[in-house]
Amino acid sequence: MGSQAKTPLRIGGGAGFAGDRLEPALILVERGEIDYLILECLAERTVAIAQKDKLADPTRGYDGMLLRRMEMLLPAIAKRGVRIVTNAGAANPQAGAEAVAALARRLGLRLKIAAVLGDDVLAQITPDMMLDDGRRIRDLGELVSANAYLGAEALLQGLRTGADLVISGRVADPSLALAPLMHHYGWRGDDWRMMGRGTAIGHLLECGGQLTGGYFAEPGKKDVPDLAHLGFPYADVWADGRAIFGKAPQTGGRISLATTKEQLLYEVLDPSAYLTPDSSADFTSVALRDLGGDRVELSEGGGQTRPTHLKVSVGYRAGFIGEGEISYAGPGAEARARLAGDIVRERIGSEFDELRVDLIGADSTHGRFYGNRPEAYEARLRVAGRARDAATAARVGEEVEALYCNGPAAGGGARKHVREIIGVASTFIPRERVPSHCITIEA
């Protein structure tokens, strides 16, 4: 469009992961006066699990909460003219788009939906390809998926169709916001300064409530008001890449320099070279200013040439995990729980390449607690083992459950569970080998 209007484009960050809350996105649409709503719903393991679902049923494989979100949002965006960009298509964007179109028809809405395709590169993966940890593809188990991280230019194809809703699979999270900015302001894909600034803006919005105090709060040290009604953020963005972040009125949470800095550095290894399909963004040159009233301004920032290769997230069958838990309480609870763990380890430890025996709340996160402390009045034993097959994995839960009558006194609340593990590894592929395209569906 190449718009040079003085009025900024307002983009709302309505979800930060597949299981995120539903209502903050609707609040952004109804109260936030936004132009675009981005919904980031796809972690690396999420898309691998979705690919497994697609193998079982070719009509599935999109985000399991997609239709719940859209049933709530579609009437509101149709009324207010808000456009949605989301990666909730997961392993099957086309099926997701078709399902949303069918939902829109049932709701009596006329909408255009674009599905962005091309990130599935499983057919191009070869056994000798190198992984980022030094192994090769052949060292993994049976492959389930391989999805390349597309960038903003892939999403642009959907926006240029005039679609009300653009659904993709694997794209880089910041690209969800960068694409609307490129579309609205006509930013070129080789303008590395604007690509870097847009990536910083997208990175701040991509995790939804994390910018407004979620995953930030710590009572007495970093207090956040009304977390039960946390409002999600939006960004007013001007043509030069300056942005002001805020949140919907009458919502909980807080936007401050502290919340903004924490999110800017979230999952960033090198702030001077944050690699995405769109650029090598430089976050060290970003300037932040607290404007008060839950408003923070971002200016400056930039980037360098985008990488020649795209990251590929590879999902593979990595065996099964068997789990068992049981609780002990009262005087001597910790000692009884440790005895119970020792019993299980002695009985089945040799059957597993990896067996963890933890007391939740005592040593499950950082290993055996060090230093003097009072003995716990209650302890929850958790045993988990990795196995090649489900039957062996089930032995863990069986042994823990058997502690009821064959272990220390007064155990209770036992549970057992077996689940298949979808492992995730990363490799890279030349970007020219990953062409993307989109299809549109009219509702």
C-alpha positions as a Markdown table, in Angstrom:
| # | Residue | x | y | z |
|---|---|---|---|---|
| 1 | Met | 0.0 | 0.0 | 0.0 |
| 2 | Gly | 2.9 | 2.4 | 0.7 |
| 3 | Ser | 0.7 | 4.5 | 3.1 |
| 4 | Gln | 2.5 | 7.6 | 4.5 |
| 5 | Ala | -0.4 | 8.6 | 6.8 |
| 6 | Lys | 0.5 | 10.2 | 10.1 |
| 7 | Thr | -1.9 | 7.9 | 11.9 |
| 8 | Pro | 0.0 | 4.8 | 13.1 |
| 9 | Leu | -0.9 | 1.3 | 12.3 |
| 10 | Arg | -2.1 | -0.5 | 15.5 |
| 11 | Ile | -1.3 | -4.2 | 15.9 |
| 12 | Gly | -2.5 | -6.3 | 18.8 |
| 13 | Gly | -0.7 | -9.4 | 20.2 |
| 14 | Gly | -3.6 | -11.7 | 21.0 |
| 15 | Ala | -1.9 | -15.0 | 21.8 |
| 16 | Gly | 1.6 | -16.2 | 22.9 |
| 17 | Phe | 1.2 | -20.0 | 22.6 |
| 18 | Ala | -1.3 | -22.6 | 21.6 |
| 19 | Gly | -3.0 | -22.9 | 25.0 |
| 20 | Asp | -3.2 | -19.2 | 25.7 |
| 21 | Arg | -6.2 | -17.5 | 27.1 |
| 22 | Leu | -9.0 | -16.7 | 24.7 |
| 23 | Glu | -10.7 | -13.6 | 26.0 |
| 24 | Pro | -7.7 | -11.1 | 25.8 |
| 25 | Ala | -7.7 | -11.3 | 22.0 |
| 26 | Leu | -11.4 | -10.5 | 21.9 |
| 27 | Ile | -10.9 | -7.6 | 24.3 |
| 28 | Leu | -8.2 | -6.2 | 22.0 |
| 29 | Val | -10.6 | -6.4 | 19.0 |
| 30 | Glu | -13.6 | -4.9 | 20.9 |
| 31 | Arg | -11.8 | -2.2 | 23.0 |
| 32 | Gly | -8.3 | -1.9 | 21.6 |
| 33 | Glu | -9.2 | -0.1 | 18.3 |
| 34 | Ile | -6.6 | -2.3 | 16.5 |
| 35 | Asp | -6.1 | -2.7 | 12.8 |
| 36 | Tyr | -4.5 | -6.2 | 12.9 |
| 37 | Leu | -4.5 | -9.0 | 15.5 |
| 38 | Ile | -1.7 | -11.5 | 15.5 |
| 39 | Leu | -2.0 | -14.9 | 17.2 |
| 40 | Glu | 1.2 | -16.8 | 17.8 |
| 41 | Cys | 0.2 | -20.3 | 18.5 |
| 42 | Leu | 3.0 | -22.5 | 17.4 |
| 43 | Ala | 6.0 | -23.8 | 19.4 |
| 44 | Glu | 8.6 | -26.2 | 17.8 |
| 45 | Arg | 7.2 | -29.3 | 19.6 |
| 46 | Thr | 3.6 | -28.1 | 18.8 |
| 47 | Val | 4.1 | -28.4 | 15.1 |
| 48 | Ala | 5.7 | -31.8 | 15.4 |
| 49 | Ile | 2.8 | -33.1 | 17.4 |
| 50 | Ala | 0.4 | -31.6 | 14.9 |
| 51 | Gln | 2.2 | -33.4 | 12.1 |
| 52 | Lys | 1.6 | -36.6 | 13.9 |
| 53 | Asp | -2.1 | -35.8 | 14.1 |
| 54 | Lys | -2.2 | -35.0 | 10.4 |
| 55 | Leu | -0.6 | -38.4 | 9.6 |
| 56 | Ala | -3.5 | -40.1 | 11.5 |
| 57 | Asp | -6.2 | -37.8 | 9.9 |
| 58 | Pro | -5.3 | -35.7 | 6.8 |
| 59 | Thr | -8.2 | -33.3 | 7.7 |
| 60 | Arg | -6.5 | -32.4 | 11.0 |
| 61 | Gly | -3.1 | -31.1 | 12.0 |
| 62 | Tyr | -4.1 | -27.5 | 12.7 |
| 63 | Asp | -4.1 | -25.9 | 16.2 |
| 64 | Gly | -6.7 | -27.7 | 18.4 |
| 65 | Met | -8.0 | -24.4 | 19.7 |
| 66 | Leu | -8.2 | -22.6 | 16.3 |
| 67 | Leu | -12.0 | -23.0 | 15.9 |
| 68 | Arg | -12.7 | -22.0 | 19.5 |
| 69 | Arg | -10.7 | -18.8 | 19.0 |
| 70 | Met | -12.3 | -18.1 | 15.6 |
| 71 | Glu | -15.9 | -18.7 | 16.8 |
| 72 | Met | -15.3 | -16.0 | 19.3 |
| 73 | Leu | -13.3 | -13.6 | 17.1 |
| 74 | Leu | -14.8 | -13.8 | 13.6 |
| 75 | Pro | -18.0 | -11.9 | 14.4 |
| 76 | Ala | -16.0 | -9.2 | 16.1 |
| 77 | Ile | -13.4 | -8.7 | 13.3 |
| 78 | Ala | -16.1 | -8.7 | 10.7 |
| 79 | Lys | -17.9 | -5.9 | 12.6 |
| 80 | Arg | -14.8 | -3.8 | 13.1 |
| 81 | Gly | -12.7 | -4.6 | 10.0 |
| 82 | Val | -9.8 | -6.1 | 11.9 |
| 83 | Arg | -7.5 | -8.5 | 10.0 |
| 84 | Ile | -5.9 | -11.5 | 11.7 |
| 85 | Val | -2.5 | -13.1 | 11.0 |
| 86 | Thr | -1.8 | -16.4 | 12.7 |
| 87 | Asn | 0.4 | -19.4 | 12.5 |
| 88 | Ala | -2.4 | -21.6 | 14.0 |
| 89 | Gly | -2.5 | -23.6 | 10.8 |
| 90 | Ala | 0.4 | -25.6 | 12.4 |
| 91 | Ala | 1.0 | -28.7 | 10.2 |
| 92 | Asn | -2.1 | -28.2 | 8.0 |
| 93 | Pro | -2.8 | -24.5 | 7.2 |
| 94 | Gln | -5.1 | -25.4 | 4.3 |
| 95 | Ala | -7.3 | -27.7 | 6.4 |
| 96 | Gly | -7.3 | -25.0 | 9.1 |
| 97 | Ala | -8.4 | -22.4 | 6.6 |
| 98 | Glu | -11.2 | -24.7 | 5.2 |
| 99 | Ala | -12.4 | -25.4 | 8.7 |
| 100 | Val | -12.5 | -21.7 | 9.5 |
| 101 | Ala | -14.3 | -20.9 | 6.3 |
| 102 | Ala | -17.0 | -23.5 | 7.1 |
| 103 | Leu | -17.3 | -22.0 | 10.6 |
| 104 | Ala | -17.7 | -18.5 | 9.1 |
| 105 | Arg | -20.5 | -19.8 | 6.8 |
| 106 | Arg | -22.3 | -21.3 | 9.8 |
| 107 | Leu | -22.0 | -17.9 | 11.5 |
| 108 | Gly | -23.5 | -16.2 | 8.5 |
| 109 | Leu | -20.3 | -14.2 | 7.8 |
| 110 | Arg | -18.7 | -13.3 | 4.5 |
| 111 | Leu | -14.9 | -13.5 | 4.8 |
| 112 | Lys | -11.8 | -14.3 | 2.7 |
| 113 | Ile | -9.3 | -16.6 | 4.2 |
| 114 | Ala | -5.7 | -17.2 | 2.9 |
| 115 | Ala | -3.7 | -20.2 | 3.7 |
| 116 | Val | 0.1 | -19.8 | 3.4 |
| 117 | Leu | 1.8 | -23.0 | 2.4 |
| 118 | Gly | 5.4 | -24.2 | 1.7 |
| 119 | Asp | 7.0 | -24.6 | 5.1 |
| 120 | Asp | 6.7 | -28.4 | 5.1 |
| 121 | Val | 10.1 | -29.6 | 3.8 |
| 122 | Leu | 10.1 | -33.2 | 5.0 |
| 123 | Ala | 10.6 | -34.5 | 1.4 |
| 124 | Gln | 13.8 | -32.5 | 1.2 |
| 125 | Ile | 15.4 | -33.9 | 4.4 |
| 126 | Thr | 18.2 | -36.4 | 3.7 |
| 127 | Pro | 20.0 | -38.7 | 6.2 |
| 128 | Asp | 23.4 | -36.9 | 5.9 |
| 129 | Met | 22.1 | -33.4 | 6.7 |
| 130 | Met | 23.9 | -31.9 | 9.8 |
| 131 | Leu | 21.9 | -31.0 | 12.9 |
| 132 | Asp | 22.9 | -27.9 | 14.9 |
| 133 | Asp | 24.2 | -30.1 | 17.7 |
| 134 | Gly | 26.7 | -31.9 | 15.5 |
| 135 | Arg | 24.7 | -35.1 | 14.9 |
| 136 | Arg | 23.2 | -36.0 | 11.6 |
| 137 | Ile | 19.6 | -36.7 | 10.6 |
| 138 | Arg | 20.3 | -40.4 | 10.4 |
| 139 | Asp | 21.1 | -40.3 | 14.2 |
| 140 | Leu | 17.4 | -39.5 | 15.0 |
| 141 | Gly | 14.5 | -41.9 | 15.1 |
| 142 | Glu | 11.7 | -42.1 | 12.6 |
| 143 | Leu | 11.0 | -38.6 | 11.3 |
| 144 | Val | 7.5 | -37.2 | 11.8 |
| 145 | Ser | 8.0 | -33.6 | 10.4 |
| 146 | Ala | 10.3 | -31.0 | 9.0 |
| 147 | Asn | 9.1 | -27.5 | 8.9 |
| 148 | Ala | 11.2 | -24.5 | 7.7 |
| 149 | Tyr | 10.7 | -21.1 | 9.3 |
| 150 | Leu | 9.1 | -18.9 | 6.7 |
| 151 | Gly | 9.3 | -15.1 | 7.0 |
| 152 | Ala | 7.2 | -12.0 | 6.5 |
| 153 | Glu | 7.3 | -12.2 | 2.7 |
| 154 | Ala | 5.4 | -15.5 | 2.7 |
| 155 | Leu | 2.7 | -13.9 | 4.8 |
| 156 | Leu | 2.6 | -10.9 | 2.5 |
| 157 | Gln | 1.2 | -13.1 | -0.2 |
| 158 | Gly | -1.9 | -13.7 | 1.9 |
| 159 | Leu | -2.3 | -10.1 | 2.9 |
| 160 | Arg | -2.1 | -8.9 | -0.7 |
| 161 | Thr | -5.1 | -11.0 | -1.6 |
| 162 | Gly | -7.1 | -8.8 | 0.7 |
| 163 | Ala | -7.8 | -11.7 | 3.1 |
| 164 | Asp | -9.5 | -11.0 | 6.4 |
| 165 | Leu | -7.6 | -13.9 | 8.0 |
| 166 | Val | -4.2 | -15.2 | 7.0 |
| 167 | Ile | -3.4 | -18.7 | 8.4 |
| 168 | Ser | 0.2 | -20.1 | 8.1 |
| 169 | Gly | 2.1 | -23.0 | 9.5 |
| 170 | Arg | 5.7 | -22.5 | 10.7 |
| 171 | Val | 6.8 | -18.9 | 10.4 |
| 172 | Ala | 9.1 | -16.9 | 12.6 |
| 173 | Asp | 7.1 | -15.4 | 15.4 |
| 174 | Pro | 8.1 | -11.7 | 14.8 |
| 175 | Ser | 7.1 | -12.1 | 11.1 |
| 176 | Leu | 3.5 | -12.2 | 12.1 |
| 177 | Ala | 3.7 | -8.5 | 13.0 |
| 178 | Leu | 6.4 | -7.5 | 10.4 |
| 179 | Ala | 4.2 | -8.6 | 7.5 |
| 180 | Pro | 1.3 | -6.2 | 8.2 |
| 181 | Leu | 3.9 | -3.4 | 8.6 |
| 182 | Met | 5.5 | -4.2 | 5.3 |
| 183 | His | 2.1 | -4.4 | 3.6 |
| 184 | His | 0.8 | -1.2 | 5.1 |
| 185 | Tyr | 3.9 | 1.0 | 4.8 |
| 186 | Gly | 5.5 | -0.6 | 1.7 |
| 187 | Trp | 8.7 | -1.5 | 3.5 |
| 188 | Arg | 11.0 | -3.4 | 1.2 |
| 189 | Gly | 12.3 | -6.8 | 2.2 |
| 190 | Asp | 15.9 | -5.7 | 1.7 |
| 191 | Asp | 15.6 | -2.5 | 3.8 |
| 192 | Trp | 17.5 | -4.1 | 6.7 |
| 193 | Arg | 17.0 | -1.2 | 9.1 |
| 194 | Met | 13.2 | -1.4 | 8.8 |
| 195 | Met | 13.3 | -5.2 | 8.8 |
| 196 | Gly | 15.3 | -5.1 | 12.1 |
| 197 | Arg | 13.0 | -2.5 | 13.7 |
| 198 | Gly | 9.9 | -4.5 | 12.6 |
| 199 | Thr | 11.4 | -7.7 | 14.0 |
| 200 | Ala | 11.9 | -6.0 | 17.4 |
| 201 | Ile | 8.3 | -4.8 | 17.4 |
| 202 | Gly | 7.1 | -8.3 | 16.5 |
| 203 | His | 9.3 | -9.9 | 19.1 |
| 204 | Leu | 7.8 | -7.7 | 21.8 |
| 205 | Leu | 4.2 | -8.5 | 20.7 |
| 206 | Glu | 4.7 | -12.2 | 19.9 |
| 207 | Cys | 4.2 | -13.6 | 23.4 |
| 208 | Gly | 1.0 | -11.7 | 24.2 |
| 209 | Gly | 0.7 | -11.2 | 28.0 |
| 210 | Gln | 4.4 | -11.5 | 28.7 |
| 211 | Leu | 4.8 | -7.9 | 27.7 |
| 212 | Thr | 2.1 | -6.8 | 30.1 |
| 213 | Gly | 3.4 | -8.6 | 33.2 |
| 214 | Gly | 2.8 | -12.3 | 32.5 |
| 215 | Tyr | 5.9 | -14.5 | 33.2 |
| 216 | Phe | 7.3 | -11.4 | 34.9 |
| 217 | Ala | 5.5 | -11.0 | 38.2 |
| 218 | Glu | 7.2 | -11.8 | 41.5 |
| 219 | Pro | 5.3 | -10.8 | 44.7 |
| 220 | Gly | 7.0 | -8.1 | 46.7 |
| 221 | Lys | 9.7 | -7.6 | 44.1 |
| 222 | Lys | 8.0 | -7.2 | 40.7 |
| 223 | Asp | 4.3 | -6.7 | 41.5 |
| 224 | Val | 1.8 | -6.7 | 38.7 |
| 225 | Pro | -1.8 | -5.5 | 39.3 |
| 226 | Asp | -4.8 | -7.6 | 38.6 |
| 227 | Leu | -3.0 | -10.6 | 36.9 |
| 228 | Ala | -6.3 | -12.5 | 36.9 |
| 229 | His | -7.5 | -10.1 | 34.2 |
| 230 | Leu | -4.3 | -9.5 | 32.3 |
| 231 | Gly | -4.6 | -7.3 | 29.3 |
| 232 | Phe | -2.6 | -8.2 | 26.2 |
| 233 | Pro | -0.5 | -5.6 | 24.3 |
| 234 | Tyr | -0.8 | -3.6 | 21.2 |
| 235 | Ala | 1.7 | -1.4 | 19.3 |
| 236 | Asp | 1.1 | 1.8 | 17.5 |
| 237 | Val | 3.7 | 1.8 | 14.7 |
| 238 | Trp | 4.6 | 4.7 | 12.4 |
| 239 | Ala | 6.2 | 4.5 | 9.0 |
| 240 | Asp | 9.7 | 5.1 | 10.3 |
| 241 | Gly | 9.4 | 2.1 | 12.7 |
| 242 | Arg | 8.8 | 4.1 | 15.9 |
| 243 | Ala | 6.3 | 2.3 | 18.1 |
| 244 | Ile | 4.4 | 2.9 | 21.3 |
| 245 | Phe | 3.2 | -0.1 | 23.2 |
| 246 | Gly | 0.1 | -0.1 | 25.3 |
| 247 | Lys | -2.7 | -2.4 | 26.4 |
| 248 | Ala | -6.5 | -2.4 | 26.2 |
| 249 | Pro | -8.3 | -0.1 | 28.6 |
| 250 | Gln | -9.7 | -1.5 | 31.8 |
| 251 | Thr | -7.5 | -4.6 | 31.9 |
| 252 | Gly | -5.0 | -5.8 | 34.4 |
| 253 | Gly | -1.2 | -6.0 | 34.0 |
| 254 | Arg | 1.5 | -3.5 | 33.5 |
| 255 | Ile | 3.7 | -2.2 | 30.7 |
| 256 | Ser | 6.9 | -0.7 | 31.9 |
| 257 | Leu | 10.6 | -0.5 | 30.9 |
| 258 | Ala | 11.2 | -3.6 | 33.0 |
| 259 | Thr | 8.5 | -5.7 | 31.4 |
| 260 | Thr | 9.6 | -4.5 | 27.9 |
| 261 | Lys | 13.3 | -5.2 | 28.5 |
| 262 | Glu | 12.6 | -8.7 | 29.8 |
| 263 | Gln | 10.5 | -9.5 | 26.7 |
| 264 | Leu | 13.0 | -7.9 | 24.3 |
| 265 | Leu | 15.7 | -10.3 | 25.6 |
| 266 | Tyr | 13.4 | -13.3 | 25.9 |
| 267 | Glu | 14.9 | -16.3 | 24.1 |
| 268 | Val | 17.6 | -14.1 | 22.5 |
| 269 | Leu | 21.1 | -15.5 | 22.4 |
| 270 | Asp | 22.9 | -12.6 | 20.7 |
| 271 | Pro | 21.0 | -9.3 | 21.0 |
| 272 | Ser | 23.3 | -7.8 | 18.3 |
| 273 | Ala | 22.4 | -10.5 | 15.8 |
| 274 | Tyr | 18.9 | -12.0 | 16.4 |
| 275 | Leu | 18.5 | -14.2 | 13.3 |
| 276 | Thr | 15.2 | -14.5 | 11.6 |
| 277 | Pro | 14.2 | -15.3 | 8.0 |
| 278 | Asp | 13.7 | -11.5 | 7.5 |
| 279 | Ser | 17.0 | -10.1 | 8.9 |
| 280 | Ser | 19.8 | -10.3 | 11.4 |
| 281 | Ala | 18.1 | -7.9 | 13.8 |
| 282 | Asp | 20.2 | -5.7 | 16.1 |
| 283 | Phe | 18.4 | -5.2 | 19.4 |
| 284 | Thr | 21.4 | -3.5 | 21.1 |
| 285 | Ser | 20.6 | -0.3 | 19.2 |
| 286 | Val | 16.9 | -0.2 | 20.3 |
| 287 | Ala | 16.0 | 2.8 | 22.4 |
| 288 | Leu | 13.1 | 2.5 | 25.0 |
| 289 | Arg | 11.4 | 5.3 | 26.8 |
| 290 | Asp | 8.7 | 5.0 | 29.5 |
| 291 | Leu | 5.9 | 7.3 | 28.7 |
| 292 | Gly | 3.8 | 6.5 | 31.8 |
| 293 | Gly | 0.3 | 5.2 | 31.9 |
| 294 | Asp | 1.3 | 1.7 | 30.7 |
| 295 | Arg | 2.9 | 3.1 | 27.6 |
| 296 | Val | 6.5 | 2.5 | 26.4 |
| 297 | Glu | 8.0 | 3.9 | 23.3 |
| 298 | Leu | 10.5 | 2.0 | 21.0 |
| 299 | Ser | 12.7 | 3.9 | 18.6 |
| 300 | Glu | 15.9 | 3.2 | 16.7 |
| 301 | Gly | 17.0 | -0.4 | 16.2 |
| 302 | Gly | 18.1 | -1.9 | 12.9 |
| 303 | Gly | 19.5 | -5.0 | 11.3 |
| 304 | Gln | 21.8 | -6.5 | 8.7 |
| 305 | Thr | 21.3 | -8.9 | 5.7 |
| 306 | Arg | 19.0 | -11.8 | 6.3 |
| 307 | Pro | 20.5 | -15.3 | 6.6 |
| 308 | Thr | 21.1 | -17.3 | 3.4 |
| 309 | His | 19.6 | -20.4 | 5.1 |
| 310 | Leu | 16.3 | -21.1 | 6.9 |
| 311 | Lys | 16.1 | -22.9 | 10.2 |
| 312 | Val | 14.2 | -26.2 | 10.0 |
| 313 | Ser | 12.5 | -27.8 | 13.0 |
| 314 | Val | 12.6 | -31.6 | 12.7 |
| 315 | Gly | 10.3 | -33.7 | 14.7 |
| 316 | Tyr | 11.0 | -37.4 | 15.3 |
| 317 | Arg | 9.8 | -40.4 | 17.3 |
| 318 | Ala | 12.0 | -40.5 | 20.4 |
| 319 | Gly | 10.4 | -43.3 | 22.3 |
| 320 | Phe | 8.1 | -43.3 | 25.4 |
| 321 | Ile | 8.1 | -41.8 | 28.9 |
| 322 | Gly | 6.6 | -43.7 | 31.7 |
| 323 | Glu | 5.8 | -41.7 | 34.9 |
| 324 | Gly | 4.6 | -42.5 | 38.4 |
| 325 | Glu | 3.9 | -40.3 | 41.4 |
| 326 | Ile | 2.9 | -40.9 | 45.0 |
| 327 | Ser | 2.7 | -38.6 | 48.0 |
| 328 | Tyr | 3.9 | -38.9 | 51.6 |
| 329 | Ala | 2.9 | -36.6 | 54.5 |
| 330 | Gly | 3.5 | -36.0 | 58.1 |
| 331 | Pro | 6.7 | -36.5 | 60.3 |
| 332 | Gly | 9.4 | -38.4 | 58.3 |
| 333 | Ala | 7.6 | -37.8 | 55.0 |
| 334 | Glu | 10.8 | -36.9 | 53.1 |
| 335 | Ala | 12.7 | -39.9 | 54.4 |
| 336 | Arg | 9.8 | -42.2 | 53.5 |
| 337 | Ala | 9.6 | -40.7 | 50.0 |
| 338 | Arg | 13.3 | -41.1 | 49.4 |
| 339 | Leu | 13.1 | -44.7 | 50.5 |
| 340 | Ala | 10.3 | -45.3 | 48.1 |
| 341 | Gly | 12.4 | -43.8 | 45.3 |
| 342 | Asp | 15.3 | -46.0 | 46.2 |
| 343 | Ile | 13.1 | -49.1 | 46.0 |
| 344 | Val | 11.9 | -48.2 | 42.5 |
| 345 | Arg | 15.4 | -47.4 | 41.3 |
| 346 | Glu | 16.7 | -50.8 | 42.6 |
| 347 | Arg | 13.9 | -52.8 | 41.0 |
| 348 | Ile | 13.8 | -51.3 | 37.5 |
| 349 | Gly | 16.8 | -48.9 | 37.2 |
| 350 | Ser | 18.7 | -51.4 | 35.0 |
| 351 | Glu | 15.9 | -51.6 | 32.5 |
| 352 | Phe | 16.2 | -47.9 | 31.5 |
| 353 | Asp | 18.9 | -45.8 | 29.8 |
| 354 | Glu | 17.5 | -42.8 | 31.6 |
| 355 | Leu | 15.5 | -42.9 | 34.9 |
| 356 | Arg | 14.8 | -39.8 | 37.1 |
| 357 | Val | 13.8 | -40.1 | 40.7 |
| 358 | Asp | 12.8 | -36.7 | 42.2 |
| 359 | Leu | 11.0 | -35.2 | 45.1 |
| 360 | Ile | 8.9 | -32.4 | 43.7 |
| 361 | Gly | 9.6 | -29.2 | 45.6 |
| 362 | Ala | 12.9 | -30.5 | 47.1 |
| 363 | Asp | 15.2 | -31.6 | 44.3 |
| 364 | Ser | 13.2 | -32.0 | 41.1 |
| 365 | Thr | 14.4 | -28.7 | 39.5 |
| 366 | His | 18.0 | -28.3 | 40.6 |
| 367 | Gly | 19.0 | -31.7 | 41.9 |
| 368 | Arg | 19.6 | -32.6 | 45.5 |
| 369 | Phe | 19.1 | -29.6 | 47.7 |
| 370 | Tyr | 22.2 | -28.3 | 49.5 |
| 371 | Gly | 22.5 | -26.5 | 52.8 |
| 372 | Asn | 20.6 | -26.8 | 56.0 |
| 373 | Arg | 16.8 | -26.7 | 55.9 |
| 374 | Pro | 13.8 | -28.0 | 57.9 |
| 375 | Glu | 12.6 | -31.5 | 56.8 |
| 376 | Ala | 9.6 | -31.3 | 54.5 |
| 377 | Tyr | 6.3 | -32.1 | 56.1 |
| 378 | Glu | 5.0 | -33.5 | 52.8 |
| 379 | Ala | 6.8 | -34.9 | 49.8 |
| 380 | Arg | 5.7 | -36.0 | 46.3 |
| 381 | Leu | 7.8 | -38.6 | 44.7 |
| 382 | Arg | 8.0 | -38.6 | 40.9 |
| 383 | Val | 9.7 | -41.3 | 38.9 |
| 384 | Ala | 10.1 | -41.0 | 35.1 |
| 385 | Gly | 11.8 | -43.3 | 32.7 |
| 386 | Arg | 12.5 | -43.2 | 29.0 |
| 387 | Ala | 12.0 | -46.4 | 27.0 |
| 388 | Arg | 11.9 | -47.5 | 23.4 |
| 389 | Asp | 8.4 | -49.0 | 23.7 |
| 390 | Ala | 5.3 | -48.3 | 25.7 |
| 391 | Ala | 5.2 | -51.6 | 27.5 |
| 392 | Thr | 8.6 | -51.0 | 29.1 |
| 393 | Ala | 7.7 | -47.4 | 29.9 |
| 394 | Ala | 4.6 | -48.6 | 31.7 |
| 395 | Arg | 6.8 | -50.4 | 34.2 |
| 396 | Val | 7.6 | -47.1 | 35.9 |
| 397 | Gly | 4.0 | -46.3 | 36.9 |
| 398 | Glu | 3.3 | -49.9 | 37.8 |
| 399 | Glu | 6.2 | -50.0 | 40.3 |
| 400 | Val | 5.3 | -46.7 | 41.9 |
| 401 | Glu | 1.6 | -47.8 | 42.3 |
| 402 | Ala | 2.8 | -51.0 | 43.9 |
| 403 | Leu | 4.4 | -48.9 | 46.7 |
| 404 | Tyr | 0.9 | -48.6 | 48.2 |
| 405 | Cys | 1.4 | -52.1 | 49.8 |
| 406 | Asn | 5.0 | -52.8 | 49.2 |
| 407 | Gly | 6.8 | -49.6 | 50.2 |
| 408 | Pro | 7.1 | -47.1 | 53.1 |
| 409 | Ala | 4.1 | -46.3 | 55.3 |
| 410 | Ala | 1.3 | -43.9 | 54.4 |
| 411 | Gly | 1.7 | -43.3 | 50.7 |
| 412 | Gly | -1.2 | -42.0 | 48.8 |
| 413 | Gly | -2.5 | -40.2 | 45.7 |
| 414 | Ala | -0.6 | -42.4 | 43.3 |
| 415 | Arg | -0.9 | -41.8 | 39.5 |
| 416 | Lys | 0.7 | -43.3 | 36.5 |
| 417 | His | 1.0 | -42.3 | 32.9 |
| 418 | Val | 2.7 | -43.3 | 29.6 |
| 419 | Arg | 3.2 | -40.9 | 26.7 |
| 420 | Glu | 5.0 | -41.0 | 23.4 |
| 421 | Ile | 7.8 | -38.5 | 23.0 |
| 422 | Ile | 8.1 | -36.4 | 19.9 |
| 423 | Gly | 11.7 | -35.2 | 19.9 |
| 424 | Val | 12.7 | -31.9 | 18.2 |
| 425 | Ala | 16.0 | -31.1 | 16.5 |
| 426 | Ser | 17.1 | -28.3 | 14.2 |
| 427 | Thr | 18.9 | -28.1 | 10.9 |
| 428 | Phe | 19.2 | -25.6 | 8.1 |
| 429 | Ile | 18.2 | -25.5 | 4.4 |
| 430 | Pro | 19.0 | -22.9 | 1.6 |
| 431 | Arg | 16.1 | -20.5 | 1.4 |
| 432 | Glu | 15.8 | -20.8 | -2.3 |
| 433 | Arg | 14.8 | -24.4 | -1.8 |
| 434 | Val | 11.7 | -23.3 | 0.2 |
| 435 | Pro | 9.2 | -21.6 | -2.1 |
| 436 | Ser | 6.0 | -20.5 | -0.5 |
| 437 | His | 2.6 | -19.8 | -1.9 |
| 438 | Cys | -0.9 | -19.2 | -0.7 |
| 439 | Ile | -4.5 | -20.2 | -1.6 |
| 440 | Thr | -7.6 | -18.3 | -0.8 |
| 441 | Ile | -11.0 | -19.6 | 0.4 |
| 442 | Glu | -14.2 | -17.5 | 0.3 |
| 443 | Ala | -16.7 | -17.9 | 3.1 |
